[in-house]
Each structure stands twice: as structure tokens, then as C-alpha cells.
């Protein structure tokens, strides 16, 4: 009976250790992928950043950085339709991003899009407060 109890106890400890190791490896893998996506975003490789952040799902702020990478991949400040369609998107990204790494980039894009959006508001009949 002692051998069975010892075996069961050891089995439980080994199972617990395996679960911890698995979870740590997933966390480390996600952290590496997140960093890869952030580097791609910083380097202007937006399509690669999109792919990386899509794989991460809800890890940290991957969702909002995915939206920002998509925004940047389509960025065309000279396109009136881009500015009108992306105005609310960049405002949402700016309000939801809680990190610090891309704060100035996002704020700069928000300001640029807002300037063009407000200058277009009268000519294309949009409500800038909407």
C-alpha cells in the first residue's frame, strides 16, 4: 500500500510539474512572438506584423496592435476615402492602446489623420464630431 501511495503521490507531482512546464513554455513562446510582431511593426513590415499578431489572439494587447498594423498597412494619407474610413479606427486604437512602445507613433498618426479628416469635413459632407 505504501508503494501505491508513493507512486500516486509521485504521479501527481509529475503531472503538476508537466502542467507548469507546459504553461511556462506557452507564455515564453507568446512573449517571443509578441516581441517579433512589435519589431516587425517598428520596422514597417506591416503584413508580417499582421500575421504574427493574428496568431497571438488575446495575448497582452496583440488585438489592438493587430488593428494598428492593419491600419498602417493600408495607410494612405493622400486618399480621402482612407482618411474618412480610418478616422474612427485610429481614434479607437489610440484610446485602447495602453502600452508605451507605440504611443507616439499612434498619436502622430491620429493627429495626421484628424487634420486631414477635419479639413475634408466640409468638402465631403461628413460630421467631424460623429
Biotite code that builds the C-alpha atoms (Angstrom):
import biotite.structure as struc

atoms = struc.array([
    struc.Atom([0.000, 0.000, 0.000], chain_id="A", res_id=1, res_name="UNK", atom_name="CA", element="C"),
    struc.Atom([2.898, 2.376, 0.763], chain_id="A", res_id=2, res_name="UNK", atom_name="CA", element="C"),
    struc.Atom([4.276, 1.781, -2.725], chain_id="A", res_id=3, res_name="UNK", atom_name="CA", element="C"),
    struc.Atom([0.918, 2.604, -4.325], chain_id="A", res_id=4, res_name="UNK", atom_name="CA", element="C"),
    struc.Atom([0.560, 5.802, -2.281], chain_id="A", res_id=5, res_name="UNK", atom_name="CA", element="C"),
    struc.Atom([4.134, 6.802, -3.094], chain_id="A", res_id=6, res_name="UNK", atom_name="CA", element="C"),
    struc.Atom([3.534, 6.072, -6.782], chain_id="A", res_id=7, res_name="UNK", atom_name="CA", element="C"),
    struc.Atom([0.295, 8.078, -6.800], chain_id="A", res_id=8, res_name="UNK", atom_name="CA", element="C"),
    struc.Atom([1.949, 10.951, -4.963], chain_id="A", res_id=9, res_name="UNK", atom_name="CA", element="C"),
    struc.Atom([4.861, 10.981, -7.365], chain_id="A", res_id=10, res_name="UNK", atom_name="CA", element="C"),
    struc.Atom([2.474, 10.800, -10.329], chain_id="A", res_id=11, res_name="UNK", atom_name="CA", element="C"),
    struc.Atom([0.537, 13.812, -9.073], chain_id="A", res_id=12, res_name="UNK", atom_name="CA", element="C"),
    struc.Atom([3.748, 15.789, -8.549], chain_id="A", res_id=13, res_name="UNK", atom_name="CA", element="C"),
    struc.Atom([4.994, 14.862, -12.034], chain_id="A", res_id=14, res_name="UNK", atom_name="CA", element="C"),
    struc.Atom([1.662, 15.815, -13.612], chain_id="A", res_id=15, res_name="UNK", atom_name="CA", element="C"),
    struc.Atom([1.683, 19.133, -11.768], chain_id="A", res_id=16, res_name="UNK", atom_name="CA", element="C"),
    struc.Atom([5.265, 19.803, -12.911], chain_id="A", res_id=17, res_name="UNK", atom_name="CA", element="C"),
    struc.Atom([4.348, 18.945, -16.515], chain_id="A", res_id=18, res_name="UNK", atom_name="CA", element="C"),
    struc.Atom([1.437, 21.387, -16.440], chain_id="A", res_id=19, res_name="UNK", atom_name="CA", element="C"),
    struc.Atom([3.671, 24.143, -15.085], chain_id="A", res_id=20, res_name="UNK", atom_name="CA", element="C"),
    struc.Atom([6.371, 23.484, -17.682], chain_id="A", res_id=21, res_name="UNK", atom_name="CA", element="C"),
    struc.Atom([3.794, 23.479, -20.483], chain_id="A", res_id=22, res_name="UNK", atom_name="CA", element="C"),
    struc.Atom([2.252, 26.765, -19.331], chain_id="A", res_id=23, res_name="UNK", atom_name="CA", element="C"),
    struc.Atom([5.638, 28.433, -18.960], chain_id="A", res_id=24, res_name="UNK", atom_name="CA", element="C"),
    struc.Atom([6.663, 27.312, -22.452], chain_id="A", res_id=25, res_name="UNK", atom_name="CA", element="C"),
    struc.Atom([3.433, 28.717, -23.928], chain_id="A", res_id=26, res_name="UNK", atom_name="CA", element="C"),
    struc.Atom([3.947, 32.033, -22.127], chain_id="A", res_id=27, res_name="UNK", atom_name="CA", element="C"),
    struc.Atom([7.575, 32.261, -23.287], chain_id="A", res_id=28, res_name="UNK", atom_name="CA", element="C"),
    struc.Atom([6.557, 31.379, -26.847], chain_id="A", res_id=29, res_name="UNK", atom_name="CA", element="C"),
    struc.Atom([3.815, 34.027, -26.858], chain_id="A", res_id=30, res_name="UNK", atom_name="CA", element="C"),
    struc.Atom([6.216, 36.606, -25.444], chain_id="A", res_id=31, res_name="UNK", atom_name="CA", element="C"),
    struc.Atom([8.717, 35.867, -28.207], chain_id="A", res_id=32, res_name="UNK", atom_name="CA", element="C"),
    struc.Atom([6.026, 36.069, -30.880], chain_id="A", res_id=33, res_name="UNK", atom_name="CA", element="C"),
    struc.Atom([4.731, 39.329, -29.411], chain_id="A", res_id=34, res_name="UNK", atom_name="CA", element="C"),
    struc.Atom([8.231, 40.808, -29.495], chain_id="A", res_id=35, res_name="UNK", atom_name="CA", element="C"),
    struc.Atom([8.658, 39.609, -33.086], chain_id="A", res_id=36, res_name="UNK", atom_name="CA", element="C"),
    struc.Atom([5.393, 41.290, -34.079], chain_id="A", res_id=37, res_name="UNK", atom_name="CA", element="C"),
    struc.Atom([6.404, 44.513, -32.339], chain_id="A", res_id=38, res_name="UNK", atom_name="CA", element="C"),
    struc.Atom([9.773, 44.528, -34.139], chain_id="A", res_id=39, res_name="UNK", atom_name="CA", element="C"),
    struc.Atom([8.028, 43.933, -37.473], chain_id="A", res_id=40, res_name="UNK", atom_name="CA", element="C"),
    struc.Atom([5.641, 46.809, -36.736], chain_id="A", res_id=41, res_name="UNK", atom_name="CA", element="C"),
    struc.Atom([8.532, 49.120, -35.827], chain_id="A", res_id=42, res_name="UNK", atom_name="CA", element="C"),
    struc.Atom([10.408, 48.140, -38.990], chain_id="A", res_id=43, res_name="UNK", atom_name="CA", element="C"),
    struc.Atom([7.405, 48.891, -41.192], chain_id="A", res_id=44, res_name="UNK", atom_name="CA", element="C"),
    struc.Atom([6.850, 45.243, -42.138], chain_id="A", res_id=45, res_name="UNK", atom_name="CA", element="C"),
    struc.Atom([3.130, 45.580, -41.537], chain_id="A", res_id=46, res_name="UNK", atom_name="CA", element="C"),
    struc.Atom([1.939, 42.458, -43.341], chain_id="A", res_id=47, res_name="UNK", atom_name="CA", element="C"),
    struc.Atom([4.339, 40.320, -41.264], chain_id="A", res_id=48, res_name="UNK", atom_name="CA", element="C"),
    struc.Atom([3.242, 42.091, -38.086], chain_id="A", res_id=49, res_name="UNK", atom_name="CA", element="C"),
    struc.Atom([-0.390, 41.362, -39.002], chain_id="A", res_id=50, res_name="UNK", atom_name="CA", element="C"),
    struc.Atom([0.376, 37.658, -39.423], chain_id="A", res_id=51, res_name="UNK", atom_name="CA", element="C"),
    struc.Atom([2.225, 37.494, -36.110], chain_id="A", res_id=52, res_name="UNK", atom_name="CA", element="C"),
    struc.Atom([-0.383, 39.359, -34.074], chain_id="A", res_id=53, res_name="UNK", atom_name="CA", element="C"),
    struc.Atom([-3.195, 37.299, -35.620], chain_id="A", res_id=54, res_name="UNK", atom_name="CA", element="C"),
    struc.Atom([-1.572, 34.151, -34.228], chain_id="A", res_id=55, res_name="UNK", atom_name="CA", element="C"),
    struc.Atom([-1.368, 35.645, -30.732], chain_id="A", res_id=56, res_name="UNK", atom_name="CA", element="C"),
    struc.Atom([-5.079, 36.211, -30.290], chain_id="A", res_id=57, res_name="UNK", atom_name="CA", element="C"),
    struc.Atom([-5.730, 37.901, -26.934], chain_id="A", res_id=58, res_name="UNK", atom_name="CA", element="C"),
    struc.Atom([-2.160, 37.845, -25.632], chain_id="A", res_id=59, res_name="UNK", atom_name="CA", element="C"),
    struc.Atom([-1.482, 41.194, -23.945], chain_id="A", res_id=60, res_name="UNK", atom_name="CA", element="C"),
    struc.Atom([-2.505, 43.971, -26.352], chain_id="A", res_id=61, res_name="UNK", atom_name="CA", element="C"),
    struc.Atom([-1.982, 41.925, -29.522], chain_id="A", res_id=62, res_name="UNK", atom_name="CA", element="C"),
    struc.Atom([-5.513, 42.667, -30.718], chain_id="A", res_id=63, res_name="UNK", atom_name="CA", element="C"),
    struc.Atom([-5.054, 46.422, -30.725], chain_id="A", res_id=64, res_name="UNK", atom_name="CA", element="C"),
    struc.Atom([-1.560, 46.133, -32.247], chain_id="A", res_id=65, res_name="UNK", atom_name="CA", element="C"),
    struc.Atom([-3.063, 43.878, -34.915], chain_id="A", res_id=66, res_name="UNK", atom_name="CA", element="C"),
    struc.Atom([-5.547, 46.655, -35.708], chain_id="A", res_id=67, res_name="UNK", atom_name="CA", element="C"),
    struc.Atom([-2.715, 49.191, -35.798], chain_id="A", res_id=68, res_name="UNK", atom_name="CA", element="C"),
    struc.Atom([-0.624, 47.004, -38.117], chain_id="A", res_id=69, res_name="UNK", atom_name="CA", element="C"),
    struc.Atom([-3.631, 46.661, -40.441], chain_id="A", res_id=70, res_name="UNK", atom_name="CA", element="C"),
    struc.Atom([-4.182, 50.420, -40.261], chain_id="A", res_id=71, res_name="UNK", atom_name="CA", element="C"),
    struc.Atom([-0.533, 51.085, -41.136], chain_id="A", res_id=72, res_name="UNK", atom_name="CA", element="C"),
    struc.Atom([-0.528, 48.509, -43.944], chain_id="A", res_id=73, res_name="UNK", atom_name="CA", element="C"),
    struc.Atom([-3.329, 50.447, -45.668], chain_id="A", res_id=74, res_name="UNK", atom_name="CA", element="C"),
    struc.Atom([-2.068, 53.906, -44.713], chain_id="A", res_id=75, res_name="UNK", atom_name="CA", element="C"),
    struc.Atom([-2.570, 56.462, -47.492], chain_id="A", res_id=76, res_name="UNK", atom_name="CA", element="C"),
    struc.Atom([-2.937, 59.982, -46.157], chain_id="A", res_id=77, res_name="UNK", atom_name="CA", element="C"),
    struc.Atom([-3.486, 61.259, -49.708], chain_id="A", res_id=78, res_name="UNK", atom_name="CA", element="C"),
    struc.Atom([-6.615, 59.153, -50.123], chain_id="A", res_id=79, res_name="UNK", atom_name="CA", element="C"),
    struc.Atom([-9.760, 60.906, -48.958], chain_id="A", res_id=80, res_name="UNK", atom_name="CA", element="C"),
    struc.Atom([-11.571, 57.589, -48.627], chain_id="A", res_id=81, res_name="UNK", atom_name="CA", element="C"),
    struc.Atom([-8.764, 56.180, -46.448], chain_id="A", res_id=82, res_name="UNK", atom_name="CA", element="C"),
    struc.Atom([-8.891, 59.198, -44.156], chain_id="A", res_id=83, res_name="UNK", atom_name="CA", element="C"),
    struc.Atom([-12.674, 59.111, -43.795], chain_id="A", res_id=84, res_name="UNK", atom_name="CA", element="C"),
    struc.Atom([-12.797, 55.335, -43.240], chain_id="A", res_id=85, res_name="UNK", atom_name="CA", element="C"),
    struc.Atom([-9.855, 55.220, -40.865], chain_id="A", res_id=86, res_name="UNK", atom_name="CA", element="C"),
    struc.Atom([-10.606, 58.247, -38.689], chain_id="A", res_id=87, res_name="UNK", atom_name="CA", element="C"),
    struc.Atom([-12.651, 56.367, -36.091], chain_id="A", res_id=88, res_name="UNK", atom_name="CA", element="C"),
    struc.Atom([-10.283, 53.400, -36.305], chain_id="A", res_id=89, res_name="UNK", atom_name="CA", element="C"),
    struc.Atom([-7.218, 55.415, -35.315], chain_id="A", res_id=90, res_name="UNK", atom_name="CA", element="C"),
    struc.Atom([-9.176, 57.173, -32.552], chain_id="A", res_id=91, res_name="UNK", atom_name="CA", element="C"),
    struc.Atom([-10.186, 53.766, -31.146], chain_id="A", res_id=92, res_name="UNK", atom_name="CA", element="C"),
    struc.Atom([-6.649, 52.411, -31.433], chain_id="A", res_id=93, res_name="UNK", atom_name="CA", element="C"),
    struc.Atom([-5.302, 55.480, -29.658], chain_id="A", res_id=94, res_name="UNK", atom_name="CA", element="C"),
    struc.Atom([-7.826, 55.205, -26.831], chain_id="A", res_id=95, res_name="UNK", atom_name="CA", element="C"),
    struc.Atom([-7.439, 51.433, -26.349], chain_id="A", res_id=96, res_name="UNK", atom_name="CA", element="C"),
    struc.Atom([-3.649, 51.081, -26.583], chain_id="A", res_id=97, res_name="UNK", atom_name="CA", element="C"),
    struc.Atom([-2.317, 51.019, -23.044], chain_id="A", res_id=98, res_name="UNK", atom_name="CA", element="C"),
    struc.Atom([1.336, 50.297, -23.791], chain_id="A", res_id=99, res_name="UNK", atom_name="CA", element="C"),
    struc.Atom([4.117, 52.799, -24.213], chain_id="A", res_id=100, res_name="UNK", atom_name="CA", element="C"),
    struc.Atom([6.159, 51.391, -27.090], chain_id="A", res_id=101, res_name="UNK", atom_name="CA", element="C"),
    struc.Atom([3.922, 52.733, -29.881], chain_id="A", res_id=102, res_name="UNK", atom_name="CA", element="C"),
    struc.Atom([2.238, 55.630, -28.082], chain_id="A", res_id=103, res_name="UNK", atom_name="CA", element="C"),
    struc.Atom([3.988, 58.389, -30.028], chain_id="A", res_id=104, res_name="UNK", atom_name="CA", element="C"),
    struc.Atom([3.545, 56.613, -33.383], chain_id="A", res_id=105, res_name="UNK", atom_name="CA", element="C"),
    struc.Atom([-0.164, 56.120, -32.794], chain_id="A", res_id=106, res_name="UNK", atom_name="CA", element="C"),
    struc.Atom([-0.595, 59.703, -31.557], chain_id="A", res_id=107, res_name="UNK", atom_name="CA", element="C"),
    struc.Atom([1.236, 61.037, -34.617], chain_id="A", res_id=108, res_name="UNK", atom_name="CA", element="C"),
    struc.Atom([-0.945, 59.021, -36.974], chain_id="A", res_id=109, res_name="UNK", atom_name="CA", element="C"),
    struc.Atom([-4.064, 60.118, -35.091], chain_id="A", res_id=110, res_name="UNK", atom_name="CA", element="C"),
    struc.Atom([-3.075, 63.778, -35.402], chain_id="A", res_id=111, res_name="UNK", atom_name="CA", element="C"),
    struc.Atom([-2.246, 63.458, -39.103], chain_id="A", res_id=112, res_name="UNK", atom_name="CA", element="C"),
    struc.Atom([-5.478, 61.655, -39.966], chain_id="A", res_id=113, res_name="UNK", atom_name="CA", element="C"),
    struc.Atom([-7.527, 64.045, -37.813], chain_id="A", res_id=114, res_name="UNK", atom_name="CA", element="C"),
    struc.Atom([-6.032, 67.113, -39.535], chain_id="A", res_id=115, res_name="UNK", atom_name="CA", element="C"),
    struc.Atom([-6.906, 65.799, -42.983], chain_id="A", res_id=116, res_name="UNK", atom_name="CA", element="C"),
    struc.Atom([-10.275, 64.492, -41.807], chain_id="A", res_id=117, res_name="UNK", atom_name="CA", element="C"),
    struc.Atom([-11.311, 67.852, -40.382], chain_id="A", res_id=118, res_name="UNK", atom_name="CA", element="C"),
    struc.Atom([-10.115, 69.679, -43.493], chain_id="A", res_id=119, res_name="UNK", atom_name="CA", element="C"),
    struc.Atom([-12.219, 67.306, -45.609], chain_id="A", res_id=120, res_name="UNK", atom_name="CA", element="C"),
    struc.Atom([-15.273, 67.507, -43.361], chain_id="A", res_id=121, res_name="UNK", atom_name="CA", element="C"),
    struc.Atom([-16.909, 70.358, -45.254], chain_id="A", res_id=122, res_name="UNK", atom_name="CA", element="C"),
    struc.Atom([-15.982, 69.271, -48.746], chain_id="A", res_id=123, res_name="UNK", atom_name="CA", element="C"),
    struc.Atom([-17.168, 65.673, -48.408], chain_id="A", res_id=124, res_name="UNK", atom_name="CA", element="C"),
    struc.Atom([-20.098, 66.380, -46.090], chain_id="A", res_id=125, res_name="UNK", atom_name="CA", element="C"),
    struc.Atom([-19.087, 64.411, -43.025], chain_id="A", res_id=126, res_name="UNK", atom_name="CA", element="C"),
    struc.Atom([-19.797, 65.315, -39.451], chain_id="A", res_id=127, res_name="UNK", atom_name="CA", element="C"),
    struc.Atom([-16.377, 65.591, -37.743], chain_id="A", res_id=128, res_name="UNK", atom_name="CA", element="C"),
    struc.Atom([-17.987, 65.060, -34.333], chain_id="A", res_id=129, res_name="UNK", atom_name="CA", element="C"),
    struc.Atom([-19.524, 61.715, -35.349], chain_id="A", res_id=130, res_name="UNK", atom_name="CA", element="C"),
])
